[in-house]
Amino acid sequence: STTLDAKLLADFDDDAVATQAESWILNDQCDFILAEFDGPDAAGHAEAPSTQGGAFDGYNNIYETQVRQTDALVGKLLDAVEAVPGHEWLIVLTTDHGGEGTSHGPSDAYNRKIPLIVASNSPMVEVGEVTYEEYRGSQMDLVPTIMHFFGGANAVPPGLDGKVFGFKENNLILPTPPPTNGPTFPPTPPQTPPPTQPGATPPPTTPQTPPVSSLLCVQLL
């Protein structure tokens, strides 16, 4: 069985989320921690000129700054994990959606492509990488992957939409390629909206979910 032992709701305060999560890790209070950092999402949704922020664009200064700040907070938690020896751990890093402009963007391949990183010190987990062409990871893979880590293949019920990702018996991992001279990035699509015809009514905007940074602590009994 499981219990939800603690939670934290910290509007716009990713530092508070990281500080509390770090404490839970160092004090060995939780078997499972879900940390949600909202900084990049809030920056991407912000209504502002593209030169000042407000776009899901890695070349946008404000959005890039928020991503870098979140990266530092994730690094803080990774340091905490390494400071507590004797544990077998699994770390999954992903995002809740893609984006174009200040919205989630259309439901196409470009906007549905999100990062999915699985890291672990467990001997069950394969080391390497999977190309996007070979395996298009999904947020639906998170639940079966985490369940598999805690209880093995028998812990994953049939009928789930996602699949287990990153474990050796799944044979999804490809050998890590040799290093290149540097990373390459796909071109960023233009962010300029189409012109509005005179007298035309602009399309309605989809309301966005209010941003929130949150944290959950779960113990397995």
C-alpha positions, 0 to 999 in steps of 0.5 A: 500500500502507499500513503501520501505523507506530505505535500507542498503547494508553492505558487511561483516559488520553485526555490521553496519546492527544491528546498523542501524536496532536498530536505526530504531526500537528505532525511530519507523521508520518502520513497517517491517524490514528485517535484513540479517546477513551474518557472519555465511554464510560466515564462513560456505562457507570459504575454510579452513581446518575443524579445522580452519573454513570453514564448516557448523558445530556447533562444528567448532570453527570459524563457532560457533564463528560467530553464537554466534556473530550473536546471540548477534546482534539479542539480541541487536535488541530484546532489542530495540523492548522491549524498544519501548512499545505499539506495537504488534510485530512479530519476525521471525528468520530463515536461508537461507539454510542448509549446509554440508562441505562448500557447501549447501549440497545435497537436502536431509532431513538433509540439508533441515532442518533449524531453524524457530522461530516465537516469538510475543507479539500478542494474535493471536500467540500460545505459544509452539513448533512444532516437526519436525516430526509433521510439517516441517517448510519451508522458504516458510512459511515466506511470508504467516506468515508475511502477516497474522500478518499484515492483518489476514487470508484475507490478505494471497492470495490463491495459495501460496506454504507456510502456516501460521505458529504459529497462534492459528487458525492453530492448529500447536503448541504443548504444551511446554514439561517439561524441560529436564536435558539439550539439546540433539543434533543429531550426526554431520555427517562426513565431510570427502569427499570420496576419488578420484580414481586415474586419475579421474576428481573431480566433479565440484563445484557449484558457491556460491552466493557472501556474503552480509549483508543487511537491508530493512525498509518498511512502510505500508500506 
